[in-house]
Amino acid sequence: MKQKFLLSFLFLLLLYSAHGQSKISGVVTDAENGEGLPGVSISIKGSTIGTVTDFDGNYSLNVSSGDILTFSFIGYKTQEVAIQNQSQLNIQLNPDVTQLSEVVVVGYGVQTKREVTGSIASVNSQELTEIPVPSFEAGLQGRAAGVQVVQGSGMSGSGSIVRIRGISSISAAGDPLYVIDGIPVTQDQFILGNGGSGAMNYNPLATLNPNDIESIDILKDAAAAGIYGSRGANGVVLITTKKGKRGKPKFNFNSTLGISEMAFEPDMLSAAEYIQLRQEAWENDGNTGRVPLPDGFSWEEALANDTDWIDETTQRGFNQSYNLSGTYGTEKFNTYVGLSYSDNESFLKGNSFERMSARVNLEYKPLDNLSVALSQNLSRGLNDRVDLFEGSLGAAMSSANPIFPIFDNDNPDRTYYLPTSADPGGWGNPVRVRELLDWQTREYRSVSNLNLVYNPIEKLTITATGGLDYLDLQDDQYRPAELINSTTSLGNANQENIYITNFNYSLTAAYDFALPNDDKLKVLIGQEFQRSTTDRSLFNWTDVSGPVNEDFAKGNETTLNETIENVGKWSFLSYFGRLNYSLLDKYFFQGTARVDGSSRFGKNNRYGFFPSASIAWMMSEEDFFGNGGFVSFLKLKASWGLTGNANMPDFQRFGNFGVGQGSLVYNGEPTIFPERLNNPDLQWERTRTIDFGIEAGFLEDRITTELAYYHKNTTDVLINIGTQPSTGFTNFWDNFGEIENQGVELSLNSRNLVGDFKWTTTINLAHNTNEVIDIGGYSSDAIGGGFNDTRVVEGEPVGANFLVRFSRVDPESGRPIWLDKDGNETFDFDLENRVVVGSVIPDLTGGIGNKFEYRNFDLNVFFTFTVGGNIYDGSAKRQLPSQVTVWNFRGDIADRWRQPGDIAELPKLTLEPIQGPDGGSVWQYNSTLFLYDASYLRLRSLSLGYNLPSSISSKLNLQNVRLSLTGSNLLTFTKYPGDPEIARDFQNAQDRNLSPNVSFLTPPQQRSFTFGLNVQF
Amino acid sequence: MTNMKKSFIYILSAALIFTAFSCDEQLELEEENVLLPEEALVDAEDYEQLLNSAYDVLRGSNGRFLGGQSQIFSDLLAREIDEAGLTGDYEEIYRRNTGFFNGSVSGYYQEPYITTFRANVLLEEIEGVSGVTQSDIDRIKGEAFFLRGISHMDVLLKFAQPYGFTSDNSHPGISIKTEASQEVVLRSTFQESYDQVESDLLQAATLLANGNDRGFGFADEYAAKAYLARLYFYSNLYDQAYEMANDVIENGDASLDSDLMVRFSQGQSDEGVFVMPSLNNQDHRGVGFTNNYRSDVNDPNLKIDSDVYELVASNSDDLRYAWFIVEEEDTADEEIFITKYNGLDYFDMPLIHITELKLIRAESAAILNENLNVAIQDINDIRERAYGSADENLEATASSNSIIEAARLERRIEMVTEGAYLHDVKRIGVLEQSQSVTVGGATWDCNGLLLEFPALETVEGYEGNEPNGC
């Protein structure tokens, strides 16, 4: 067939030759650097005849006198040249720096911004790496409208919660899909189980080196994310890594050195202050004399101990990173190589994350119509862990009472003191746990990608991509005899091994139909398959002398007590297509469709269909709009689409039976029993999105802006519902419920001053409202927030604060007065009186950046903020109690009732349990007393940079040398008496969806000061 | 246009290639090392194993059903347990203000319904299983009815006011599940709940009339009748209570132990009419008792209230004094421990025994004022064992009132920590229709003597108990 095609093509050429044609040739170069431009499209205006330049920019074409040749290339301004009688025509193309010529990645391809009909936000590498963050996704905060990032705590390697246009999931993960160079990568935050594992969810994104990232494009609406079908409802984050560039070898060395400390230091009481308050409670209860102290310490001993546990568990961490990368390219071969090492200590003593990574991106073009690209990333992450609760700051903020000593005063061997009255037990001496517990999590990660692009005929591009993301995680913990209080065992070792093999392949075919009048029709069809397999094994040894690590022989010294293995698997098989039609280069239409089948879907719903349609209109290019003027461009966009979310646990569609083992037999007789019921109807969530957008440029694009409105309606929400216990089961996965999100977004970029002194302002704002329309009649407690106290209530946002309302403190008795459901005051604390008192979802989020440049200096000032929403402090009920326990108090307990007549914020102190007649135990004492406004404004980064004058750097044989000094989280303005950015450890995806901004001894963010050196040569 | 057509052919060819390489089987991923339902329940042996698992749940995970927790709840509400040292969930129950988030209660609550679900599967499917004989069908159904009956009964006692609380028993009962379905249910009335329990136990007794060849640890006709005796007794239906108790005592295999100390032992007791056997430490069926009461290793979590102890200590000849240890006696720090569960890491757990049935029979007879000689003999059998002599025996001419008084006293002592006293007081409250009948300072009919349903049970329209801290 190809031969026939070629013959036809030759025949046509002959026909043209017969009509007085002549051959014209030349070279197309970049006007800025003079290098030849490969792939430039050259066509005779008004015809379908054309060609493209070769790797050196050379071309030749048969033309007739009077023809107009059009030279076009993505990223460059198009040129048209009338042909006279010349046979040689060299063209210099100027880079098109306008907003519309920017190239964005759209999934299975790229488009210019002009062509984009959906809503896509882009973040470049410079923005991403401006401040040191525990993981790259934290760098997105405030950079893209509608992309809310709640950064994880300052613990090393912690992950962030990223929400694109609100939350439309309840039990299924609400995170966007992360795709690196076409591979949907392993992103499960619960690989190592829930937050009980040291109070930090493991973040598999932390091993990706941010310095290897060229750009991040975030697909926000259904028109953009529709091509990802059942996985696109929560948005898609497309990460493109750096590629080799044509030209001489160029190298870049980048190093940062810095320190990190707490952005907010918790204020806990000293021993004397604690005793004073305990005594006050004692006397409030009608007692006289000295109050007995926990663990039976005398007052004198307690005052002498006076341990500052915050000091004992925190530090000024030292951070360092070194990155070396190089690019080199020829006509046939391009390469990028990046090497990286970083070691970041957090502000928690004993906690650090070391990352080593190497990346090689190779592109080779063996034939004119074939190119092969290989991308390989290897990384190793080593997280020295602390147990936040028992062995670190969490204990220091709670059960590690200042009257407890670090070491046993009576023991000359300086053995660690073990408090007996800590609550929970083991939390009383975090230094003991930190020093004795040996805990490391090690990850090896390999992400490989092979990409073949073949053009069998002109304008037809067939792309085959294969990717393998392999993750090898080993979590080792060792508890010596002293920690487990054993006199017979040397110690216990635990090891968890997790191997995740995630491979995918995709095959696409794209064809560009050249139509008359510069109209274009592009069609892409494709198929993709992905499978992920997780092998998990747990080992436990007793009586070993140290961590087993990778030395299994060591473990064999003794008995291997327990081995649990399980395998998780999922797969997706997908077919998709995209059609783009541009009319007169100012009307753009796009349709996408994807069919997804998944191993997670029930047999009655094996495949889902996800279409989208969108349109864009370059209104400013209509004749009636005129040229130039105040408005330099104006583009209107509208889209509709259906996307889905299938990010739920594996195998939930199957019923299963357990086989009795161990204690689960009866009278020695075997047992089998149902554990989960079949659900053949289980399927994806469906989100229907409508989006309207306006893109505009003013004053020759000095100001560019984008305004968008969206409405997302999600039905068939995946919910792991807590059933009536009388069913004989506790929970099951099903599709029901409906959630609505709608909002507006604004992004604005303004070059306020140009010239020697440059000033650029960037603003991103997003407002989202969220409402649960339906949860199928289940009670508010059927869908709880896991560890936290948020709920899903019809008519309210996801993650509603559902609490008993605190009214005031009774001036006479000092007792708290609550409100019942009807708003009447009562002394009875009754959980029946919980009502919705707001939600954790903010009204407005965003970022404001200002960049100033003068000669070789630049200054970046970047603020992030949220307005509205609540923070619920789950630990305050123990830190600001009316019931005095072994927990230490927070400093802001000062405003409490002390004597009759006092008008106070907090009730009187008592040693009496608040449970019983007042209802509920102290752990259920959740009320609006501990609910705070979550609004904050934060100076996220302040960065001063200096580029060495080229006259100096060239003498050093260097292209560019840059020095920078950056501070992060330097200032925070908030009413919340703590760090207002909270993403604690979560129990599961549902908890993560419902409970950002719910704190429980959550560490603050880190404040860092970093010196940076960047050398290009 | 020709080129375009050809291009379409290229694209179509490529699409066909894609499709040819795809395979729907790639989506058929099943969990490893688990049984799918269609593999799990195939033949008679599978259903026997399902039945075993329904028995297994009677203990509850870590004893949180009949392995100790159920009985402890009753004794906390009755304040047969001392408040000293109580915290959290137990403290909340003791204070008779159980919330719907009480983790111990919600942990308990699901267990009887797990048994019930499995029993319902058996009742619905066993007749369709090939290769099962009619006698096995009858036995399996009998056991399933028994398990469902005693599970519902235990919930009914703790979550509903007693039989006779309203004249027509129209007051709220519990969630009754008679189908293996996930359908949401609301509370039935007490009468409906009672009728279901009675019907299940009567059917069990009938279907198991030919015996149960699976032997010790599995329900037989007399196990069902023993529970019927308890049901009728707590319902002030003394005719039926007497009849059932008498049948079990006279015709069943169990007999009163002569040794006071062996009721909770490994294979030494003959008293158990229905017993959960324990084969080893891990299999311990009375683990809830051991974990909370055992006092020979560490001080126990739960201490005994002095009232019940005084009933024993007031008579120095009472051998049951050995069931108690008193520390720092007569001081403010006095603590009383029970010893019934000491000395063994595991023991067979009798859920209903001859001591209880003899005392049911005795009191029923006395209230009916019939068969007083049988009643007196039952009391005296208990007392001779308790005192090692006939010194404390009732006279052969003892009045019905003195028999009733003796029976109630002996029940409270003999079944200390076995969770009976609360329900006795409620029964007597109904019988006497008097607000002066109290338990631990609360009148018999106050809502605080009920547990609250877990939050998840109380779907829209579900009526909670709202315990009031009485």
HADDOCK unambig.tbl for C-alpha pairs under 7 A between the chains (distance, minus, plus):
assign (segid A and resid 509 and name CA) (segid B and resid 11 and name CA) 6.69 0.50 0.50
assign (segid A and resid 527 and name CA) (segid B and resid 18 and name CA) 6.37 0.50 0.50
assign (segid A and resid 567 and name CA) (segid B and resid 32 and name CA) 6.83 0.50 0.50
assign (segid A and resid 569 and name CA) (segid B and resid 29 and name CA) 6.79 0.50 0.50
assign (segid A and resid 570 and name CA) (segid B and resid 29 and name CA) 6.93 0.50 0.50
assign (segid A and resid 571 and name CA) (segid B and resid 27 and name CA) 5.94 0.50 0.50
assign (segid A and resid 572 and name CA) (segid B and resid 27 and name CA) 6.90 0.50 0.50
assign (segid A and resid 598 and name CA) (segid B and resid 27 and name CA) 5.79 0.50 0.50
assign (segid A and resid 599 and name CA) (segid B and resid 27 and name CA) 4.33 0.50 0.50
assign (segid A and resid 599 and name CA) (segid B and resid 28 and name CA) 5.81 0.50 0.50
assign (segid A and resid 599 and name CA) (segid B and resid 29 and name CA) 5.93 0.50 0.50
assign (segid A and resid 651 and name CA) (segid B and resid 30 and name CA) 6.72 0.50 0.50
assign (segid A and resid 651 and name CA) (segid B and resid 31 and name CA) 6.29 0.50 0.50
assign (segid A and resid 655 and name CA) (segid B and resid 36 and name CA) 6.03 0.50 0.50
assign (segid A and resid 655 and name CA) (segid B and resid 37 and name CA) 6.08 0.50 0.50
assign (segid A and resid 656 and name CA) (segid B and resid 34 and name CA) 6.36 0.50 0.50
assign (segid A and resid 656 and name CA) (segid B and resid 35 and name CA) 5.46 0.50 0.50
assign (segid A and resid 656 and name CA) (segid B and resid 36 and name CA) 4.60 0.50 0.50
assign (segid A and resid 656 and name CA) (segid B and resid 37 and name CA) 5.65 0.50 0.50
assign (segid A and resid 657 and name CA) (segid B and resid 34 and name CA) 6.42 0.50 0.50
assign (segid A and resid 657 and name CA) (segid B and resid 35 and name CA) 4.95 0.50 0.50
assign (segid A and resid 657 and name CA) (segid B and resid 36 and name CA) 6.04 0.50 0.50
assign (segid A and resid 657 and name CA) (segid B and resid 37 and name CA) 6.24 0.50 0.50
assign (segid A and resid 657 and name CA) (segid B and resid 40 and name CA) 6.48 0.50 0.50
assign (segid A and resid 658 and name CA) (segid B and resid 34 and name CA) 6.42 0.50 0.50
assign (segid A and resid 658 and name CA) (segid B and resid 35 and name CA) 6.57 0.50 0.50
assign (segid A and resid 663 and name CA) (segid B and resid 282 and name CA) 5.41 0.50 0.50
assign (segid A and resid 663 and name CA) (segid B and resid 283 and name CA) 5.00 0.50 0.50
assign (segid A and resid 664 and name CA) (segid B and resid 56 and name CA) 6.69 0.50 0.50
assign (segid A and resid 665 and name CA) (segid B and resid 53 and name CA) 6.86 0.50 0.50
assign (segid A and resid 665 and name CA) (segid B and resid 56 and name CA) 6.37 0.50 0.50
assign (segid A and resid 666 and name CA) (segid B and resid 52 and name CA) 5.81 0.50 0.50
assign (segid A and resid 666 and name CA) (segid B and resid 53 and name CA) 6.76 0.50 0.50
assign (segid A and resid 666 and name CA) (segid B and resid 55 and name CA) 6.67 0.50 0.50
assign (segid A and resid 666 and name CA) (segid B and resid 56 and name CA) 5.07 0.50 0.50
assign (segid A and resid 667 and name CA) (segid B and resid 217 and name CA) 6.86 0.50 0.50
assign (segid A and resid 667 and name CA) (segid B and resid 277 and name CA) 5.83 0.50 0.50
assign (segid A and resid 667 and name CA) (segid B and resid 278 and name CA) 6.76 0.50 0.50
assign (segid A and resid 667 and name CA) (segid B and resid 279 and name CA) 6.73 0.50 0.50
assign (segid A and resid 669 and name CA) (segid B and resid 52 and name CA) 6.81 0.50 0.50
assign (segid A and resid 670 and name CA) (segid B and resid 49 and name CA) 5.71 0.50 0.50
assign (segid A and resid 670 and name CA) (segid B and resid 52 and name CA) 6.92 0.50 0.50
assign (segid A and resid 671 and name CA) (segid B and resid 49 and name CA) 4.31 0.50 0.50
assign (segid A and resid 671 and name CA) (segid B and resid 50 and name CA) 5.79 0.50 0.50
assign (segid A and resid 671 and name CA) (segid B and resid 52 and name CA) 5.46 0.50 0.50
assign (segid A and resid 671 and name CA) (segid B and resid 53 and name CA) 4.88 0.50 0.50
assign (segid A and resid 672 and name CA) (segid B and resid 49 and name CA) 5.41 0.50 0.50
assign (segid A and resid 672 and name CA) (segid B and resid 50 and name CA) 5.12 0.50 0.50
assign (segid A and resid 672 and name CA) (segid B and resid 53 and name CA) 6.14 0.50 0.50
assign (segid A and resid 673 and name CA) (segid B and resid 50 and name CA) 5.68 0.50 0.50
assign (segid A and resid 673 and name CA) (segid B and resid 53 and name CA) 6.17 0.50 0.50
assign (segid A and resid 722 and name CA) (segid B and resid 456 and name CA) 6.66 0.50 0.50
assign (segid A and resid 723 and name CA) (segid B and resid 456 and name CA) 6.45 0.50 0.50
assign (segid A and resid 724 and name CA) (segid B and resid 184 and name CA) 6.85 0.50 0.50
assign (segid A and resid 724 and name CA) (segid B and resid 456 and name CA) 5.31 0.50 0.50
assign (segid A and resid 724 and name CA) (segid B and resid 457 and name CA) 4.47 0.50 0.50
assign (segid A and resid 725 and name CA) (segid B and resid 110 and name CA) 5.04 0.50 0.50
assign (segid A and resid 725 and name CA) (segid B and resid 456 and name CA) 6.81 0.50 0.50
assign (segid A and resid 725 and name CA) (segid B and resid 457 and name CA) 5.96 0.50 0.50
assign (segid A and resid 726 and name CA) (segid B and resid 110 and name CA) 6.31 0.50 0.50
assign (segid A and resid 726 and name CA) (segid B and resid 113 and name CA) 5.14 0.50 0.50
assign (segid A and resid 726 and name CA) (segid B and resid 175 and name CA) 6.78 0.50 0.50
assign (segid A and resid 727 and name CA) (segid B and resid 113 and name CA) 6.56 0.50 0.50
assign (segid A and resid 727 and name CA) (segid B and resid 181 and name CA) 6.86 0.50 0.50
assign (segid A and resid 727 and name CA) (segid B and resid 182 and name CA) 5.32 0.50 0.50
assign (segid A and resid 728 and name CA) (segid B and resid 110 and name CA) 6.27 0.50 0.50
assign (segid A and resid 728 and name CA) (segid B and resid 113 and name CA) 4.77 0.50 0.50
assign (segid A and resid 728 and name CA) (segid B and resid 114 and name CA) 4.12 0.50 0.50
assign (segid A and resid 728 and name CA) (segid B and resid 117 and name CA) 5.60 0.50 0.50
assign (segid A and resid 729 and name CA) (segid B and resid 114 and name CA) 6.96 0.50 0.50
assign (segid A and resid 778 and name CA) (segid B and resid 459 and name CA) 6.25 0.50 0.50
assign (segid A and resid 779 and name CA) (segid B and resid 459 and name CA) 5.54 0.50 0.50
assign (segid A and resid 779 and name CA) (segid B and resid 460 and name CA) 6.63 0.50 0.50
assign (segid A and resid 781 and name CA) (segid B and resid 455 and name CA) 6.38 0.50 0.50
assign (segid A and resid 781 and name CA) (segid B and resid 456 and name CA) 6.28 0.50 0.50
assign (segid A and resid 782 and name CA) (segid B and resid 456 and name CA) 5.64 0.50 0.50
assign (segid A and resid 915 and name CA) (segid B and resid 92 and name CA) 6.74 0.50 0.50
assign (segid A and resid 916 and name CA) (segid B and resid 92 and name CA) 5.40 0.50 0.50
assign (segid A and resid 916 and name CA) (segid B and resid 95 and name CA) 5.47 0.50 0.50
assign (segid A and resid 916 and name CA) (segid B and resid 97 and name CA) 6.14 0.50 0.50
assign (segid A and resid 917 and name CA) (segid B and resid 97 and name CA) 6.87 0.50 0.50
assign (segid A and resid 917 and name CA) (segid B and resid 469 and name CA) 6.11 0.50 0.50
assign (segid A and resid 919 and name CA) (segid B and resid 97 and name CA) 6.38 0.50 0.50
assign (segid A and resid 919 and name CA) (segid B and resid 99 and name CA) 6.90 0.50 0.50
assign (segid A and resid 920 and name CA) (segid B and resid 99 and name CA) 6.15 0.50 0.50
assign (segid A and resid 921 and name CA) (segid B and resid 88 and name CA) 5.69 0.50 0.50
